[in-house]
Amino acid sequence: MARASRNKPEAKTKKQKRGIIKYFREVVSELKKVSWPSRKELINSTVAAIVFIIVFAIVVGLVDLILGQLLKLIT
């Protein structure tokens, strides 16, 4: 009876190892299916994102500045 309980954890770790290996094989398989952007598309998307972030930061900064000035006038 003691042997039966000892064998269960070993079987479980073997299943876990097989599960981990299977998982990474599936990840690699899925990554091969991905349609990756070309260098030009990647650069264009990156530039667009950076420009959007800069414009949004300027808008937020201006709103903060205006609201700050309004609060100074009120108080």
N, CA, C, O and CB atoms as a CASP TS submission, in Angstrom:
PFRMAT TS
TARGET T0000
AUTHOR 0000-0000-0000
METHOD Language model
MODEL 1
PARENT N/A
ATOM      1  N   MET     1       0.823  -1.186   0.000  1.00  0.00           N
ATOM      2  CA  MET     1       0.000   0.000   0.000  1.00  0.00           C
ATOM      3  C   MET     1       0.872   1.257   0.000  1.00  0.00           C
ATOM      4  O   MET     1       0.523   2.247  -0.643  1.00  0.00           O
ATOM      5  CB  MET     1      -0.939  -0.006   1.206  1.00  0.00           C
ATOM      6  N   ALA     2       1.982   1.232   0.699  1.00  0.00           N
ATOM      7  CA  ALA     2       2.861   2.395   0.740  1.00  0.00           C
ATOM      8  C   ALA     2       3.465   2.655  -0.634  1.00  0.00           C
ATOM      9  O   ALA     2       3.668   3.805  -1.021  1.00  0.00           O
ATOM     10  CB  ALA     2       3.971   2.197   1.782  1.00  0.00           C
ATOM     11  N   ARG     3       3.750   1.588  -1.366  1.00  0.00           N
ATOM     12  CA  ARG     3       4.317   1.764  -2.702  1.00  0.00           C
ATOM     13  C   ARG     3       3.328   2.416  -3.656  1.00  0.00           C
ATOM     14  O   ARG     3       3.720   3.228  -4.494  1.00  0.00           O
ATOM     15  CB  ARG     3       4.764   0.428  -3.263  1.00  0.00           C
ATOM     16  N   ALA     4       2.080   2.076  -3.542  1.00  0.00           N
ATOM     17  CA  ALA     4       1.068   2.648  -4.433  1.00  0.00           C
ATOM     18  C   ALA     4       0.975   4.159  -4.249  1.00  0.00           C
ATOM     19  O   ALA     4       0.831   4.895  -5.225  1.00  0.00           O
ATOM     20  CB  ALA     4      -0.302   1.999  -4.178  1.00  0.00           C
ATOM     21  N   SER     5       1.056   4.619  -3.022  1.00  0.00           N
ATOM     22  CA  SER     5       0.962   6.059  -2.789  1.00  0.00           C
ATOM     23  C   SER     5       2.239   6.768  -3.217  1.00  0.00           C
ATOM     24  O   SER     5       2.208   7.942  -3.583  1.00  0.00           O
ATOM     25  CB  SER     5       0.672   6.343  -1.315  1.00  0.00           C
ATOM     26  N   ARG     6       3.373   6.048  -3.170  1.00  0.00           N
ATOM     27  CA  ARG     6       4.625   6.657  -3.603  1.00  0.00           C
ATOM     28  C   ARG     6       4.686   6.796  -5.114  1.00  0.00           C
ATOM     29  O   ARG     6       5.309   7.733  -5.613  1.00  0.00           O
ATOM     30  CB  ARG     6       5.802   5.841  -3.114  1.00  0.00           C
ATOM     31  N   ASN     7       4.072   5.913  -5.839  1.00  0.00           N
ATOM     32  CA  ASN     7       4.131   5.950  -7.300  1.00  0.00           C
ATOM     33  C   ASN     7       3.262   7.050  -7.896  1.00  0.00           C
ATOM     34  O   ASN     7       3.540   7.522  -8.999  1.00  0.00           O
ATOM     35  CB  ASN     7       3.710   4.616  -7.864  1.00  0.00           C
ATOM     36  N   LYS     8       2.241   7.457  -7.204  1.00  0.00           N
ATOM     37  CA  LYS     8       1.342   8.474  -7.748  1.00  0.00           C
ATOM     38  C   LYS     8       2.036   9.810  -8.006  1.00  0.00           C
ATOM     39  O   LYS     8       1.841  10.379  -9.080  1.00  0.00           O
ATOM     40  CB  LYS     8       0.185   8.684  -6.807  1.00  0.00           C
ATOM     41  N   PRO     9       2.835  10.343  -7.076  1.00  0.00           N
ATOM     42  CA  PRO     9       3.504  11.618  -7.376  1.00  0.00           C
ATOM     43  C   PRO     9       4.460  11.515  -8.559  1.00  0.00           C
ATOM     44  O   PRO     9       4.588  12.465  -9.331  1.00  0.00           O
ATOM     45  CB  PRO     9       4.262  12.104  -6.157  1.00  0.00           C
ATOM     46  N   GLU    10       5.138  10.370  -8.714  1.00  0.00           N
ATOM     47  CA  GLU    10       6.059  10.208  -9.840  1.00  0.00           C
ATOM     48  C   GLU    10       5.298  10.234 -11.153  1.00  0.00           C
ATOM     49  O   GLU    10       5.734  10.865 -12.117  1.00  0.00           O
ATOM     50  CB  GLU    10       6.852   8.898  -9.712  1.00  0.00           C
ATOM     51  N   ALA    11       4.168   9.554 -11.192  1.00  0.00           N
ATOM     52  CA  ALA    11       3.366   9.546 -12.410  1.00  0.00           C
ATOM     53  C   ALA    11       2.859  10.948 -12.720  1.00  0.00           C
ATOM     54  O   ALA    11       2.787  11.354 -13.880  1.00  0.00           O
ATOM     55  CB  ALA    11       2.188   8.568 -12.277  1.00  0.00           C
ATOM     56  N   LYS    12       2.511  11.673 -11.679  1.00  0.00           N
ATOM     57  CA  LYS    12       2.001  13.030 -11.875  1.00  0.00           C
ATOM     58  C   LYS    12       3.083  13.946 -12.447  1.00  0.00           C
ATOM     59  O   LYS    12       2.804  14.746 -13.340  1.00  0.00           O
ATOM     60  CB  LYS    12       1.473  13.599 -10.550  1.00  0.00           C
ATOM     61  N   THR    13       4.314  13.839 -11.943  1.00  0.00           N
ATOM     62  CA  THR    13       5.382  14.698 -12.469  1.00  0.00           C
ATOM     63  C   THR    13       5.702  14.337 -13.910  1.00  0.00           C
ATOM     64  O   THR    13       6.023  15.225 -14.700  1.00  0.00           O
ATOM     65  CB  THR    13       6.648  14.582 -11.605  1.00  0.00           C
ATOM     66  N   LYS    14       5.625  13.068 -14.279  1.00  0.00           N
ATOM     67  CA  LYS    14       5.860  12.687 -15.675  1.00  0.00           C
ATOM     68  C   LYS    14       4.783  13.286 -16.572  1.00  0.00           C
ATOM     69  O   LYS    14       5.074  13.769 -17.667  1.00  0.00           O
ATOM     70  CB  LYS    14       5.889  11.150 -15.827  1.00  0.00           C
ATOM     71  N   LYS    15       3.534  13.253 -16.099  1.00  0.00           N
ATOM     72  CA  LYS    15       2.449  13.854 -16.876  1.00  0.00           C
ATOM     73  C   LYS    15       2.649  15.357 -16.998  1.00  0.00           C
ATOM     74  O   LYS    15       2.400  15.942 -18.052  1.00  0.00           O
ATOM     75  CB  LYS    15       1.087  13.551 -16.232  1.00  0.00           C
ATOM     76  N   GLN    16       3.101  15.983 -15.909  1.00  0.00           N
ATOM     77  CA  GLN    16       3.321  17.430 -15.943  1.00  0.00           C
ATOM     78  C   GLN    16       4.426  17.774 -16.935  1.00  0.00           C
ATOM     79  O   GLN    16       4.319  18.744 -17.684  1.00  0.00           O
ATOM     80  CB  GLN    16       3.678  17.960 -14.538  1.00  0.00           C
ATOM     81  N   LYS    17       5.492  16.969 -16.933  1.00  0.00           N
ATOM     82  CA  LYS    17       6.591  17.235 -17.872  1.00  0.00           C
ATOM     83  C   LYS    17       6.101  17.095 -19.307  1.00  0.00           C
ATOM     84  O   LYS    17       6.430  17.913 -20.166  1.00  0.00           O
ATOM     85  CB  LYS    17       7.778  16.276 -17.616  1.00  0.00           C
ATOM     86  N   ARG    18       5.306  16.046 -19.563  1.00  0.00           N
ATOM     87  CA  ARG    18       4.773  15.871 -20.915  1.00  0.00           C
ATOM     88  C   ARG    18       3.840  17.022 -21.275  1.00  0.00           C
ATOM     89  O   ARG    18       3.806  17.477 -22.418  1.00  0.00           O
ATOM     90  CB  ARG    18       4.032  14.526 -21.036  1.00  0.00           C
ATOM     91  N   GLY    19       3.089  17.482 -20.289  1.00  0.00           N
ATOM     92  CA  GLY    19       2.176  18.598 -20.538  1.00  0.00           C
ATOM     93  C   GLY    19       2.921  19.878 -20.862  1.00  0.00           C
ATOM     94  O   GLY    19       2.508  20.637 -21.739  1.00  0.00           O
ATOM     95  N   ILE    20       4.018  20.118 -20.157  1.00  0.00           N
ATOM     96  CA  ILE    20       4.822  21.322 -20.401  1.00  0.00           C
ATOM     97  C   ILE    20       5.462  21.253 -21.782  1.00  0.00           C
ATOM     98  O   ILE    20       5.464  22.237 -22.523  1.00  0.00           O
ATOM     99  CB  ILE    20       5.911  21.486 -19.311  1.00  0.00           C
ATOM    100  N   ILE    21       6.002  20.093 -22.121  1.00  0.00           N
ATOM    101  CA  ILE    21       6.621  19.922 -23.445  1.00  0.00           C
ATOM    102  C   ILE    21       5.580  20.116 -24.535  1.00  0.00           C
ATOM    103  O   ILE    21       5.840  20.789 -25.533  1.00  0.00           O
ATOM    104  CB  ILE    21       7.277  18.524 -23.573  1.00  0.00           C
ATOM    105  N   LYS    22       4.402  19.528 -24.349  1.00  0.00           N
ATOM    106  CA  LYS    22       3.325  19.675 -25.329  1.00  0.00           C
ATOM    107  C   LYS    22       2.933  21.142 -25.468  1.00  0.00           C
ATOM    108  O   LYS    22       2.710  21.632 -26.575  1.00  0.00           O
ATOM    109  CB  LYS    22       2.099  18.828 -24.924  1.00  0.00           C
ATOM    110  N   TYR    23       2.854  21.831 -24.344  1.00  0.00           N
ATOM    111  CA  TYR    23       2.483  23.249 -24.356  1.00  0.00           C
ATOM    112  C   TYR    23       3.467  24.056 -25.209  1.00  0.00           C
ATOM    113  O   TYR    23       3.048  24.841 -26.060  1.00  0.00           O
ATOM    114  CB  TYR    23       2.439  23.808 -22.915  1.00  0.00           C
ATOM    115  N   PHE    24       4.763  23.869 -24.985  1.00  0.00           N
ATOM    116  CA  PHE    24       5.753  24.645 -25.733  1.00  0.00           C
ATOM    117  C   PHE    24       5.777  24.254 -27.203  1.00  0.00           C
ATOM    118  O   PHE    24       6.032  25.103 -28.057  1.00  0.00           O
ATOM    119  CB  PHE    24       7.137  24.459 -25.125  1.00  0.00           C
ATOM    120  N   ARG    25       5.520  22.998 -27.516  1.00  0.00           N
ATOM    121  CA  ARG    25       5.426  22.599 -28.927  1.00  0.00           C
ATOM    122  C   ARG    25       4.262  23.309 -29.599  1.00  0.00           C
ATOM    123  O   ARG    25       4.377  23.768 -30.736  1.00  0.00           O
ATOM    124  CB  ARG    25       5.262  21.070 -29.056  1.00  0.00           C
ATOM    125  N   GLU    26       3.139  23.396 -28.890  1.00  0.00           N
ATOM    126  CA  GLU    26       1.978  24.084 -29.448  1.00  0.00           C
ATOM    127  C   GLU    26       2.239  25.579 -29.596  1.00  0.00           C
ATOM    128  O   GLU    26       1.784  26.196 -30.559  1.00  0.00           O
ATOM    129  CB  GLU    26       0.751  23.851 -28.569  1.00  0.00           C
ATOM    130  N   VAL    27       2.967  26.162 -28.652  1.00  0.00           N
ATOM    131  CA  VAL    27       3.311  27.587 -28.747  1.00  0.00           C
ATOM    132  C   VAL    27       4.148  27.837 -29.996  1.00  0.00           C
ATOM    133  O   VAL    27       3.879  28.770 -30.753  1.00  0.00           O
ATOM    134  CB  VAL    27       4.077  28.056 -27.481  1.00  0.00           C
ATOM    135  N   VAL    28       5.159  27.006 -30.210  1.00  0.00           N
ATOM    136  CA  VAL    28       6.014  27.157 -31.390  1.00  0.00           C
ATOM    137  C   VAL    28       5.184  26.984 -32.657  1.00  0.00           C
ATOM    138  O   VAL    28       5.349  27.729 -33.622  1.00  0.00           O
ATOM    139  CB  VAL    28       7.180  26.134 -31.363  1.00  0.00           C
ATOM    140  N   SER    29       4.295  26.002 -32.648  1.00  0.00           N
ATOM    141  CA  SER    29       3.438  25.765 -33.807  1.00  0.00           C
ATOM    142  C   SER    29       2.566  26.981 -34.108  1.00  0.00           C
ATOM    143  O   SER    29       2.422  27.371 -35.266  1.00  0.00           O
ATOM    144  CB  SER    29       2.560  24.534 -33.575  1.00  0.00           C
ATOM    145  N   GLU    30       1.988  27.575 -33.080  1.00  0.00           N
ATOM    146  CA  GLU    30       1.143  28.750 -33.282  1.00  0.00           C
ATOM    147  C   GLU    30       1.962  29.953 -33.749  1.00  0.00           C
ATOM    148  O   GLU    30       1.495  30.731 -34.581  1.00  0.00           O
ATOM    149  CB  GLU    30       0.400  29.093 -31.991  1.00  0.00           C
ATOM    150  N   LEU    31       3.174  30.112 -33.224  1.00  0.00           N
ATOM    151  CA  LEU    31       4.013  31.240 -33.643  1.00  0.00           C
ATOM    152  C   LEU    31       4.408  31.128 -35.112  1.00  0.00           C
ATOM    153  O   LEU    31       4.634  32.143 -35.771  1.00  0.00           O
ATOM    154  CB  LEU    31       5.269  31.319 -32.774  1.00  0.00           C
ATOM    155  N   LYS    32       4.492  29.909 -35.627  1.00  0.00           N
ATOM    156  CA  LYS    32       4.799  29.733 -37.046  1.00  0.00           C
ATOM    157  C   LYS    32       3.628  30.169 -37.920  1.00  0.00           C
ATOM    158  O   LYS    32       3.824  30.535 -39.078  1.00  0.00           O
ATOM    159  CB  LYS    32       5.156  28.274 -37.338  1.00  0.00           C
ATOM    160  N   LYS    33       2.417  30.133 -37.377  1.00  0.00           N
ATOM    161  CA  LYS    33       1.226  30.511 -38.133  1.00  0.00           C
ATOM    162  C   LYS    33       1.018  32.026 -38.170  1.00  0.00           C
ATOM    163  O   LYS    33       0.249  32.528 -38.990  1.00  0.00           O
ATOM    164  CB  LYS    33       0.001  29.840 -37.536  1.00  0.00           C
ATOM    165  N   VAL    34       1.691  32.744 -37.297  1.00  0.00           N
ATOM    166  CA  VAL    34       1.493  34.191 -37.196  1.00  0.00           C
ATOM    167  C   VAL    34       1.998  34.872 -38.455  1.00  0.00           C
ATOM    168  O   VAL    34       3.059  34.530 -38.977  1.00  0.00           O
ATOM    169  CB  VAL    34       2.209  34.761 -35.953  1.00  0.00           C
ATOM    170  N   SER    35       1.232  35.835 -38.935  1.00  0.00           N
ATOM    171  CA  SER    35       1.686  36.618 -40.075  1.00  0.00           C
ATOM    172  C   SER    35       2.370  37.866 -39.510  1.00  0.00           C
ATOM    173  O   SER    35       1.702  38.814 -39.096  1.00  0.00           O
ATOM    174  CB  SER    35       0.487  36.993 -41.046  1.00  0.00           C
ATOM    175  N   TRP    36       3.684  37.858 -39.496  1.00  0.00           N
ATOM    176  CA  TRP    36       4.462  38.936 -38.908  1.00  0.00           C
ATOM    177  C   TRP    36       4.516  40.116 -39.863  1.00  0.00           C
ATOM    178  O   TRP    36       4.557  39.917 -41.077  1.00  0.00           O
ATOM    179  CB  TRP    36       5.880  38.459 -38.560  1.00  0.00           C
ATOM    180  N   PRO    37       4.518  41.346 -39.347  1.00  0.00           N
ATOM    181  CA  PRO    37       4.573  42.522 -40.227  1.00  0.00           C
ATOM    182  C   PRO    37       5.962  42.661 -40.855  1.00  0.00           C
ATOM    183  O   PRO    37       6.970  42.201 -40.318  1.00  0.00           O
ATOM    184  CB  PRO    37       4.212  43.806 -39.439  1.00  0.00           C
ATOM    185  N   SER    38       5.965  43.312 -42.006  1.00  0.00           N
ATOM    186  CA  SER    38       7.260  43.583 -42.635  1.00  0.00           C
ATOM    187  C   SER    38       7.956  44.683 -41.841  1.00  0.00           C
ATOM    188  O   SER    38       7.351  45.322 -40.980  1.00  0.00           O
ATOM    189  CB  SER    38       7.090  43.996 -44.142  1.00  0.00           C
ATOM    190  N   ARG    39       9.219  44.892 -42.140  1.00  0.00           N
ATOM    191  CA  ARG    39       9.984  45.922 -41.424  1.00  0.00           C
ATOM    192  C   ARG    39       9.347  47.299 -41.635  1.00  0.00           C
ATOM    193  O   ARG    39       9.250  48.095 -40.702  1.00  0.00           O
ATOM    194  CB  ARG    39      11.463  45.933 -41.899  1.00  0.00           C
ATOM    195  N   LYS    40       8.918  47.569 -42.866  1.00  0.00           N
ATOM    196  CA  LYS    40       8.319  48.866 -43.175  1.00  0.00           C
ATOM    197  C   LYS    40       7.010  49.057 -42.404  1.00  0.00           C
ATOM    198  O   LYS    40       6.765  50.131 -41.854  1.00  0.00           O
ATOM    199  CB  LYS    40       8.068  48.994 -44.692  1.00  0.00           C
ATOM    200  N   GLU    41       6.171  48.021 -42.364  1.00  0.00           N
ATOM    201  CA  GLU    41       4.908  48.111 -41.621  1.00  0.00           C
ATOM    202  C   GLU    41       5.169  48.329 -40.134  1.00  0.00           C
ATOM    203  O   GLU    41       4.475  49.107 -39.479  1.00  0.00           O
ATOM    204  CB  GLU    41       4.067  46.837 -41.829  1.00  0.00           C
ATOM    205  N   LEU    42       6.168  47.640 -39.613  1.00  0.00           N
ATOM    206  CA  LEU    42       6.506  47.769 -38.199  1.00  0.00           C
ATOM    207  C   LEU    42       6.974  49.186 -37.873  1.00  0.00           C
ATOM    208  O   LEU    42       6.569  49.763 -36.863  1.00  0.00           O
ATOM    209  CB  LEU    42       7.588  46.755 -37.816  1.00  0.00           C
ATOM    210  N   ILE    43       7.817  49.736 -38.722  1.00  0.00           N
ATOM    211  CA  ILE    43       8.320  51.097 -38.507  1.00  0.00           C
ATOM    212  C   ILE    43       7.175  52.105 -38.594  1.00  0.00           C
ATOM    213  O   ILE    43       7.081  53.011 -37.767  1.00  0.00           O
ATOM    214  CB  ILE    43       9.420  51.442 -39.539  1.00  0.00           C
ATOM    215  N   ASN    44       6.303  51.949 -39.597  1.00  0.00           N
ATOM    216  CA  ASN    44       5.165  52.870 -39.740  1.00  0.00           C
ATOM    217  C   ASN    44       4.244  52.807 -38.520  1.00  0.00           C
ATOM    218  O   ASN    44       3.799  53.841 -38.023  1.00  0.00           O
ATOM    219  CB  ASN    44       4.368  52.541 -41.016  1.00  0.00           C
ATOM    220  N   SER    45       3.965  51.616 -38.049  1.00  0.00           N
ATOM    221  CA  SER    45       3.091  51.470 -36.876  1.00  0.00           C
ATOM    222  C   SER    45       3.739  52.064 -35.633  1.00  0.00           C
ATOM    223  O   SER    45       3.069  52.703 -34.822  1.00  0.00           O
ATOM    224  CB  SER    45       2.756  49.989 -36.634  1.00  0.00           C
ATOM    225  N   THR    46       5.033  51.855 -35.485  1.00  0.00           N
ATOM    226  CA  THR    46       5.746  52.393 -34.330  1.00  0.00           C
ATOM    227  C   THR    46       5.746  53.918 -34.351  1.00  0.00           C
ATOM    228  O   THR    46       5.503  54.558 -33.328  1.00  0.00           O
ATOM    229  CB  THR    46       7.184  51.865 -34.297  1.00  0.00           C
ATOM    230  N   VAL    47       6.015  54.487 -35.501  1.00  0.00           N
ATOM    231  CA  VAL    47       6.016  55.950 -35.628  1.00  0.00           C
ATOM    232  C   VAL    47       4.622  56.505 -35.346  1.00  0.00           C
ATOM    233  O   VAL    47       4.487  57.516 -34.657  1.00  0.00           O
ATOM    234  CB  VAL    47       6.489  56.378 -37.042  1.00  0.00           C
ATOM    235  N   ALA    48       3.598  55.860 -35.868  1.00  0.00           N
ATOM    236  CA  ALA    48       2.225  56.319 -35.629  1.00  0.00           C
ATOM    237  C   ALA    48       1.895  56.271 -34.141  1.00  0.00           C
ATOM    238  O   ALA    48       1.274  57.194 -33.614  1.00  0.00           O
ATOM    239  CB  ALA    48       1.218  55.462 -36.426  1.00  0.00           C
ATOM    240  N   ALA    49       2.300  55.213 -33.467  1.00  0.00           N
ATOM    241  CA  ALA    49       2.029  55.091 -32.027  1.00  0.00           C
ATOM    242  C   ALA    49       2.761  56.175 -31.243  1.00  0.00           C
ATOM    243  O   ALA    49       2.189  56.774 -30.333  1.00  0.00           O
ATOM    244  CB  ALA    49       2.444  53.698 -31.512  1.00  0.00           C
ATOM    245  N   ILE    50       4.012  56.429 -31.584  1.00  0.00           N
ATOM    246  CA  ILE    50       4.793  57.447 -30.875  1.00  0.00           C
ATOM    247  C   ILE    50       4.191  58.836 -31.102  1.00  0.00           C
ATOM    248  O   ILE    50       4.088  59.626 -30.163  1.00  0.00           O
ATOM    249  CB  ILE    50       6.270  57.420 -31.338  1.00  0.00           C
ATOM    250  N   VAL    51       3.795  59.135 -32.336  1.00  0.00           N
ATOM    251  CA  VAL    51       3.175  60.435 -32.634  1.00  0.00           C
ATOM    252  C   VAL    51       1.876  60.584 -31.854  1.00  0.00           C
ATOM    253  O   VAL    51       1.621  61.643 -31.281  1.00  0.00           O
ATOM    254  CB  VAL    51       2.907  60.586 -34.157  1.00  0.00           C
ATOM    255  N   PHE    52       1.054  59.543 -31.820  1.00  0.00           N
ATOM    256  CA  PHE    52      -0.203  59.595 -31.072  1.00  0.00           C
ATOM    257  C   PHE    52       0.060  59.842 -29.591  1.00  0.00           C
ATOM    258  O   PHE    52      -0.636  60.641 -28.965  1.00  0.00           O
ATOM    259  CB  PHE    52      -0.997  58.293 -31.258  1.00  0.00           C
ATOM    260  N   ILE    53       1.041  59.175 -29.034  1.00  0.00           N
ATOM    261  CA  ILE    53       1.368  59.351 -27.612  1.00  0.00           C
ATOM    262  C   ILE    53       1.816  60.784 -27.338  1.00  0.00           C
ATOM    263  O   ILE    53       1.412  61.381 -26.339  1.00  0.00           O
ATOM    264  CB  ILE    53       2.472  58.357 -27.181  1.00  0.00           C
ATOM    265  N   ILE    54       2.639  61.332 -28.212  1.00  0.00           N
ATOM    266  CA  ILE    54       3.117  62.708 -28.026  1.00  0.00           C
ATOM    267  C   ILE    54       1.955  63.697 -28.107  1.00  0.00           C
ATOM    268  O   ILE    54       1.846  64.597 -27.274  1.00  0.00           O
ATOM    269  CB  ILE    54       4.190  63.057 -29.084  1.00  0.00           C
ATOM    270  N   VAL    55       1.087  63.533 -29.107  1.00  0.00           N
ATOM    271  CA  VAL    55      -0.066  64.431 -29.256  1.00  0.00           C
ATOM    272  C   VAL    55      -0.976  64.317 -28.041  1.00  0.00           C
ATOM    273  O   VAL    55      -1.428  65.333 -27.513  1.00  0.00           O
ATOM    274  CB  VAL    55      -0.855  64.108 -30.551  1.00  0.00           C
ATOM    275  N   PHE    56      -1.248  63.108 -27.594  1.00  0.00           N
ATOM    276  CA  PHE    56      -2.116  62.900 -26.434  1.00  0.00           C
ATOM    277  C   PHE    56      -1.497  63.511 -25.183  1.00  0.00           C
ATOM    278  O   PHE    56      -2.208  64.096 -24.366  1.00  0.00           O
ATOM    279  CB  PHE    56      -2.380  61.401 -26.219  1.00  0.00           C
ATOM    280  N   ALA    57      -0.181  63.382 -25.022  1.00  0.00           N
ATOM    281  CA  ALA    57       0.497  63.969 -23.861  1.00  0.00           C
ATOM    282  C   ALA    57       0.392  65.492 -23.894  1.00  0.00           C
ATOM    283  O   ALA    57       0.195  66.124 -22.856  1.00  0.00           O
ATOM    284  CB  ALA    57       1.981  63.537 -23.821  1.00  0.00           C
ATOM    285  N   ILE    58       0.522  66.077 -25.071  1.00  0.00           N
ATOM    286  CA  ILE    58       0.398  67.531 -25.194  1.00  0.00           C
ATOM    287  C   ILE    58      -1.021  67.977 -24.839  1.00  0.00           C
ATOM    288  O   ILE    58      -1.201  68.966 -24.128  1.00  0.00           O
ATOM    289  CB  ILE    58       0.762  67.988 -26.626  1.00  0.00           C
ATOM    290  N   VAL    59      -2.024  67.254 -25.330  1.00  0.00           N
ATOM    291  CA  VAL    59      -3.421  67.599 -25.025  1.00  0.00           C
ATOM    292  C   VAL    59      -3.671  67.508 -23.526  1.00  0.00           C
ATOM    293  O   VAL    59      -4.267  68.413 -22.942  1.00  0.00           O
ATOM    294  CB  VAL    59      -4.397  66.669 -25.787  1.00  0.00           C
ATOM    295  N   VAL    60      -3.225  66.433 -22.903  1.00  0.00           N
ATOM    296  CA  VAL    60      -3.419  66.272 -21.456  1.00  0.00           C
ATOM    297  C   VAL    60      -2.681  67.375 -20.702  1.00  0.00           C
ATOM    298  O   VAL    60      -3.207  67.913 -19.727  1.00  0.00           O
ATOM    299  CB  VAL    60      -2.927  64.878 -20.986  1.00  0.00           C
ATOM    300  N   GLY    61      -1.480  67.714 -21.137  1.00  0.00           N
ATOM    301  CA  GLY    61      -0.720  68.784 -20.501  1.00  0.00           C
ATOM    302  C   GLY    61      -1.416  70.126 -20.612  1.00  0.00           C
ATOM    303  O   GLY    61      -1.449  70.893 -19.650  1.00  0.00           O
ATOM    304  N   LEU    62      -1.975  70.417 -21.786  1.00  0.00           N
ATOM    305  CA  LEU    62      -2.694  71.681 -21.968  1.00  0.00           C
ATOM    306  C   LEU    62      -3.955  71.738 -21.108  1.00  0.00           C
ATOM    307  O   LEU    62      -4.251  72.768 -20.503  1.00  0.00           O
ATOM    308  CB  LEU    62      -3.061  71.873 -23.442  1.00  0.00           C
ATOM    309  N   VAL    63      -4.692  70.638 -21.054  1.00  0.00           N
ATOM    310  CA  VAL    63      -5.890  70.601 -20.208  1.00  0.00           C
ATOM    311  C   VAL    63      -5.497  70.805 -18.753  1.00  0.00           C
ATOM    312  O   VAL    63      -6.175  71.533 -18.027  1.00  0.00           O
ATOM    313  CB  VAL    63      -6.650  69.259 -20.379  1.00  0.00           C
ATOM    314  N   ASP    64      -4.423  70.181 -18.322  1.00  0.00           N
ATOM    315  CA  ASP    64      -3.949  70.341 -16.948  1.00  0.00           C
ATOM    316  C   ASP    64      -3.554  71.794 -16.682  1.00  0.00           C
ATOM    317  O   ASP    64      -3.890  72.355 -15.638  1.00  0.00           O
ATOM    318  CB  ASP    64      -2.755  69.404 -16.675  1.00  0.00           C
ATOM    319  N   LEU    65      -2.853  72.387 -17.617  1.00  0.00           N
ATOM    320  CA  LEU    65      -2.430  73.782 -17.467  1.00  0.00           C
ATOM    321  C   LEU    65      -3.639  74.718 -17.379  1.00  0.00           C
ATOM    322  O   LEU    65      -3.693  75.594 -16.517  1.00  0.00           O
ATOM    323  CB  LEU    65      -1.527  74.196 -18.641  1.00  0.00           C
ATOM    324  N   ILE    66      -4.594  74.526 -18.269  1.00  0.00           N
ATOM    325  CA  ILE    66      -5.791  75.379 -18.275  1.00  0.00           C
ATOM    326  C   ILE    66      -6.590  75.211 -16.992  1.00  0.00           C
ATOM    327  O   ILE    66      -7.001  76.200 -16.384  1.00  0.00           O
ATOM    328  CB  ILE    66      -6.676  75.056 -19.487  1.00  0.00           C
ATOM    329  N   LEU    67      -6.812  73.979 -16.579  1.00  0.00           N
ATOM    330  CA  LEU    67      -7.571  73.751 -15.346  1.00  0.00           C
ATOM    331  C   LEU    67      -6.822  74.288 -14.129  1.00  0.00           C
ATOM    332  O   LEU    67      -7.439  74.799 -13.195  1.00  0.00           O
ATOM    333  CB  LEU    67      -7.861  72.255 -15.167  1.00  0.00           C
ATOM    334  N   GLY    68      -5.514  74.175 -14.137  1.00  0.00           N
ATOM    335  CA  GLY    68      -4.716  74.726 -13.040  1.00  0.00           C
ATOM    336  C   GLY    68      -4.858  76.233 -12.953  1.00  0.00           C
ATOM    337  O   GLY    68      -4.997  76.784 -11.861  1.00  0.00           O
ATOM    338  N   GLN    69      -4.824  76.904 -14.100  1.00  0.00           N
ATOM    339  CA  GLN    69      -4.984  78.366 -14.126  1.00  0.00           C
ATOM    340  C   GLN    69      -6.388  78.776 -13.687  1.00  0.00           C
ATOM    341  O   GLN    69      -6.554  79.773 -12.984  1.00  0.00           O
ATOM    342  CB  GLN    69      -4.695  78.913 -15.536  1.00  0.00           C
ATOM    343  N   LEU    70      -7.397  78.011 -14.101  1.00  0.00           N
ATOM    344  CA  LEU    70      -8.768  78.309 -13.683  1.00  0.00           C
ATOM    345  C   LEU    70      -8.925  78.163 -12.180  1.00  0.00           C
ATOM    346  O   LEU    70      -9.603  78.972 -11.546  1.00  0.00           O
ATOM    347  CB  LEU    70      -9.759  77.395 -14.402  1.00  0.00           C
ATOM    348  N   LEU    71      -8.317  77.157 -11.613  1.00  0.00           N
ATOM    349  CA  LEU    71      -8.400  76.969 -10.165  1.00  0.00           C
ATOM    350  C   LEU    71      -7.690  78.094  -9.419  1.00  0.00           C
ATOM    351  O   LEU    71      -8.134  78.499  -8.345  1.00  0.00           O
ATOM    352  CB  LEU    71      -7.800  75.620  -9.770  1.00  0.00           C
ATOM    353  N   LYS    72      -6.595  78.599  -9.974  1.00  0.00           N
ATOM    354  CA  LYS    72      -5.900  79.726  -9.338  1.00  0.00           C
ATOM    355  C   LYS    72      -6.778  80.977  -9.356  1.00  0.00           C
ATOM    356  O   LYS    72      -6.788  81.745  -8.393  1.00  0.00           O
ATOM    357  CB  LYS    72      -4.556  80.008 -10.049  1.00  0.00           C
ATOM    358  N   LEU    73      -7.511  81.180 -10.445  1.00  0.00           N
ATOM    359  CA  LEU    73      -8.399  82.340 -10.535  1.00  0.00           C
ATOM    360  C   LEU    73      -9.554  82.237  -9.547  1.00  0.00           C
ATOM    361  O   LEU    73      -9.979  83.241  -8.975  1.00  0.00           O
ATOM    362  CB  LEU    73      -8.940  82.484 -11.955  1.00  0.00           C
ATOM    363  N   ILE    74     -10.058  81.033  -9.350  1.00  0.00           N
ATOM    364  CA  ILE    74     -11.197  80.832  -8.453  1.00  0.00           C
ATOM    365  C   ILE    74     -10.781  81.014  -7.002  1.00  0.00           C
ATOM    366  O   ILE    74     -11.536  81.594  -6.221  1.00  0.00           O
ATOM    367  CB  ILE    74     -11.805  79.438  -8.655  1.00  0.00           C
ATOM    368  N   THR    75      -9.617  80.543  -6.625  1.00  0.00           N
ATOM    369  CA  THR    75      -9.208  80.595  -5.210  1.00  0.00           C
ATOM    370  C   THR    75      -8.457  81.833  -4.862  1.00  0.00           C
ATOM    371  O   THR    75      -8.054  82.007  -3.712  1.00  0.00           O
ATOM    372  CB  THR    75      -8.373  79.419  -4.866  1.00  0.00           C
TER
END
